[in-house]
Amino acid sequence: MVLSKIRGRQQRTVAPMSNGRVVIIGAGPGGLACAAELGRRGIHATVLEQGGAIGTAWRGRYDRLRLNSSRWFAKLPGARYASGTGIFPSREEFVGYLENYVERHRIDVRLRTRVERIDPDGRGWLLRTSDGDMGAEQVIVATGFANSPHIPQWPGRDRFGGPLLHVAEYRNPEPFKGADVLVVGSGCSGMEIAYDLAEGGAGRVRMAVRTSPNIMIRSPIGAGIARVVLRLGNERADRIIRAASRREVGDLSEYGLPVPEEGVATRLERLGVAPAIIDHATLEAIKAGRIEIVAGVYSLDETGVTLTDRTRIEPDAIVAATGYRRALEPVVGHLDVLDEQGTPRAVAGVPAAPGLRFVGYVPYPAQIGLLGREARRAAKAIARELKTSPVARQVAMAPA
């Protein structure tokens, strides 16, 4: 942090606002896509990343992770994947793709710079960061909706004597060999980690499910089909996807996973909850009882877990696949741009306030590929606004 002594107090040095300055918060796929699209229009953007590397959040995910959509539907604007990349890119392949993207588009990324708060300052925005204050005419927030790991406040959570970790901390099954493990949550990560544990030598794997998920099989063209189907409206989309799931997945009621009453499209729109996308191997593990489905978690104590059906179990460890929070409140909560759930009211590059946009907050199949559309929309609008901004007009009218 840059500090200067003024009247015995420490005060941050404010970087002067330059003409057309754009600051992007987050060096994940959304933020990098925005920077590249602005660069194509001749606009320099500074990307601030609180982590120590490009795509920090992706680097910390579990070893088995692969993208749910194929590489054809997970591209950012202006760059293909390297030759030899798998159909469903792995964690390492995707991180490498982001690193190459930064080099290809010469994106200016400032690492280890955390944005603490954004305030209007009369000419644009003032960003309070861990490295001093920074002015900007335009700001894009692209930290994503999976920003801060969340574990519910189950009664007795702090009393549980075994390991209790969020999936953000899980890497591989090695520490759990021979252990009785409870995975809480049946989304994509919960399903994949449960299978990883079962394959990796855990003594027993159970999955706590409070609400039965919509399940789809991972497919190279699945994302493209889903995009088309979802445009048909919720009722038709639900009906089509349910029929396809019935053929591919079947009825898993006898294994503890009944078909939910609410379809994929309806649940996605109402709650922002995507279907659980799994491989055939995971499906077979559930049918074979290698992944046992139990009721949701009600409470914890020193040695065990009480489930919502009042069953008591005593796992050695708990892995919480219980989602993430956007954690935008400290940064923009005072600006009246978030709804009751902490989600931006205006998304997909639409201005939430003059010169303030959010990109990457719309849950949708093959979201990485769709970030390019959001980035283009935001970059096009910003280019237009910068041409007519007060700062630009002052420069244009200044004597030579």
N, C-alpha and C positions, 0 to 999 in steps of 0.2 A: 504494500500500500504506500502511495506517495503521500508524505505528510510534510506540513510546514508549520512552524511555530508562529502563532499570532496571539499576542497579548496573553501569553502563558497557556493558551489552549492549543490542542492539536486539531488542525482542520485539514480536510481532504483538499487536494488540488483539483480544480475542475478543468478538464480538457476543453479547449475552445471548440465550439461547434463549427464544423467546416461545411461548405456548400454541398448540398446533396448527400450528406452523410447518412448511411443506413447501417444500423446495428441489428444483428440477428443473434438471438439467444438460443444456444444449443447446436452442437456440431454433430448431430445425428443425421439421418437421411433427409428429414424435412428441412433442417437449417441449411444443409449443404446444397440441396436442390434449389432453394431460394437464392443462395449466393451465386450459384452457377447461372440461373436465369437472369438475375440482375446483371451479372458480368456480360452476358450476351447482348445486353442493351447498353453496355458501356458505363454501368453504374458500379462503383466499388462498394463492397459491403464488408464490414468487419464482423466476424463470427466469434462470439464469446462462449467458451466452453469451460464449465467448472471442473471437469475432470482433467487428467493429465495426458490424455490421448484422444485422437479422433474416435468417435463412436464408443465412448467409455462404457455406456450402459450395455452395449452388445458384448464387449470384451468380458464382462463379468458374468455372463449367462452360463448355464450348465454346458458340459462338454458335448453332450449328445445333440444339442440344439441344431435344428435345421429350419429354414424358412418354410412356412406352411404353403406358400405359393411358389410355383416354379420360377426359375430365373427369367423366363420370358415375360412374366407379369410382375417382376420385382426389380425392374430397372429404373434408375433415375435418368432425367433428361440428359442426352448427349454422351452416354457411355454404356457399352456392353460389358458383360462379365468376361473375365480372362478365359482363354481357351483351356479346356479341361475342367472347368467348374461343374460341379454336379447339378443335376436337374433341380434339386432342392438345395440351394447353397448352405453349407455348414456355417457355424459361427465364425471360424477362421476365414473362410472364403468371403463372407460378407464384410467382415472387418477389413480385409485386404481390398475389397472392392471400394469401400469408403475412402481408404487411404489413397488409392489410385485416383479416385474421383477428385480429391482435393488437389493432387498434383496436376492432373489433366486440366482442371479449370482454374488453377492458380488462385485458390481460395485463401483469403487471409483469415487464419484462425488463431485466436489468442487463448492458449490453454491456461488452466488453473485460475480462471477468472470467474468468480461467482457473482451473479447479479442478485442483489439483495432487495432492491425496490426500484420501481419506475414511477417518476413524477412528471407531470406537465410543468414546463418552465417558461411558457409564453411564446417561445419560438419553435418548440418541438417537445422533446423529452429529455429528462435528466435521469441517467441510470446510476444508481448507487451500486458500486461493485467492490469486490474485495481488493481491487487494485486501483481504487480511486474512482472519482466521478467522471462520467462521460456524457457528452451531449450528443443528440441525434435528432435529425428531422423526422426520420422514419424508423420504427422498431418493428421487428417481426419476432414473436415468441414462438419457438419451435422445440420446446423441451418434451413434448409428447404427453400422451395420457397415461403412460406407464413410467412415471417419473419417480415416485416414492413408494417403496414396498409397504404393504399394509397387512397387519395381522390383527384380526378382531380382538376386542377386549373380552374374551371368554371369562366367565367367573372362574377364579382360581388359576388363571393363566400363569401368574408369577410363582405359583407353588409347585408346578410340575417339575419333577426332579431330573428328568432326562433331557436330552438335546431337543430344543424347539427352534427351528429355523425357518425363515422364509425361503421360497425358491430362489430368490436373488442371491442367497448365500450357498445354495446347493451347487456342487460341481460335478460329482460322479458318485457311484454307489460304493466306492472303496471303503469309506468309514463305516458303512452299514452292513458289512458282510455278516451274515448269520443273525442279524437283528430283526426284531419285530417292528416294522415301521408303519405308521399311519400317515398317509398323504391326505391332506384336507383340501378339497376343491377338485372339480372335474372338468376344468377348462383344458385348453391345449397343453399348457405346461404341466398341470397336475397329471393328466393322462400319460404324457411322455415320460415324466419322472417316475411315475408308478411302474411303468414298463422297464425303465432303466434300472430301477431297484430290483425288480423281479429277475431281470436278465443278469444283473451284476452280483447276485449271491445273497441278497437279503433273505433272512429266514422266513419271513412272512410279510406280505404287503397288503394293506387294506386301504381303501379309498373312502373317505367320508364325503357323502353327497347330500346336500340339503335340497337342492332343486335339480332334477334330472336334466342333463344338457341335451341340446340337439347335437347329434353326432354325424359327421361327414367323413368319408374316407379321403385321405390326401391323394390328389390326382394332378398330373402335369397340366391338364387343361381345366381343372376344376374352378380356378379363379376366374377364368374367362367366361365360363358358363354361368357362374354365379353373378357376375356383373350384368350379363344380359337378362337373366331371369329376374333379378331384383328390380329391374326397370319396369316390370310388368305390374307392379303394385303388390302390396303385402299379401292380399288374399290369394292371388294366383301364384305368387312366388312361393308362399308357404305350401300350397298344394303340390306344386311341381317338385320342390325340394324334398318334401316328405315322401312322395312316391319314389323318388330316386333313392332316398335313404332306406326305404323299406326293402328295396331290392339289394342294396349293397351291404347294409348293416343288419337288417332284420329286426325282430322284436326282442329286445334284451330285458324284458320285464322279469323273467325268471332269474336273472342275474342281479336284479336290483336297480335296473335302469329303464324304467318304463318310458315310452314315447311321451314327451311333454305335450301338454295341450296347446301351448303357444309355439307357433312355428318360428323358423329362422328369421324371416324378414320382420315379423311383428316384434319379436324379442329384441332384434337388433335396433329397431327404431325406438322402441319404448325404453329399453334399459341400456342400449349400447353394448349388449352382450353378444359376442360372436359365437358361432357354433364351435364345438370341440372337434378339431380336425385331427384324425388319427390315422395310423397305418393299419393294414390288415393284421400285422403281428400283435399289435396292442389289443385289437378286437378279439383275436384268438386267445390271448392271455386272460382276458376277462371271462370268456366262455369256459376256459379250462380251470378257472378258480385260482389262477396264479396271482390275479389281482382281485381281491374280494371287495365287494361293494357293501358299505355299511351306512347307517344314517348319519346325519350331520352332527357336528360337535355341539353339545349343550354346555358342558363345563369340564374343568380339569381339577385334579388334586395332585398330591405328591407323587402318587404312583400310577395314576390312570386317567381315563377319559370317560365321562358319562355322555352318551349320545342322546339325540332328541327322542328316540324311541325308548329311552331309559335303560338301554343296554349299557353295561360297563365293560370296558376293555382296558388292557394294560400294555400299551405299546412301549418299546424301549425308546423310541424317538418319534418326533412329529415333524413333518415337512409341510409347511403351510403354503399351498398354492392358492392364496386368497386375494390375489390381485394387487393392484397398485393404485395410488392416488396421483392426481395431477400436481398437487402441492403448489398451486399458483397463488394462493391467498397472501403469503407474505410479500410477494412481488407486485401483484396487481389487484389484490382484494379490495383496496380502498378506492379503486377507480370505477366501481359499479359496472364491471364488464363480465362478471361471472354469475352463473345461476346458483341455485341453492345447493347443487352438488359440486360446485367448484369448477364447473365446465364453462369455457368461454361461450358467451351468448352468440357471438358472431365468429364463425369458423371458416375454414377453407379459403383464407386469404381475404375475406370480406372485412372491411374496417370495423373494428370494435369501438374505436374512437379515432378522431383525425390523426393519421400517421401511426396507428397502432393496429397490428394484425396478429392473428393466431393461425399457425399452419401445423397440421398433423394431429388434429383433435377429433377427427371423424372416423369412428370404427367402421371398417368396411373390408370386404374380402380383397386381398392383394393390395393392402393399403400403401405399401412402399411404392408400388408402381403408380398409384393414384396421387402420391405426393407431388409428382411432376406437374399434374394439372393444377393443383393448388398453388404451386410455386410460380407457374406461368401467369396465373391470374393475378397473384400478388405483385409480381415483378412488373407486369404490364401497367397495372394501376399506379404503382409507385413511380414508374418512369414518367407517367403523365402528370402526376401530382408534383413531382420535383421541378418540372418545367415551369410550373405556374406558382411555385412557392414564393413567399415573401423574400427569402434569402436569395433565391435564384434571380428574382426581379432586381434586387439591390445590386447584385453583381453585374447584371446586364446593363444597368443604368449608370454604373460607376465610370468615371472618365478614364480613358486609356492612359 
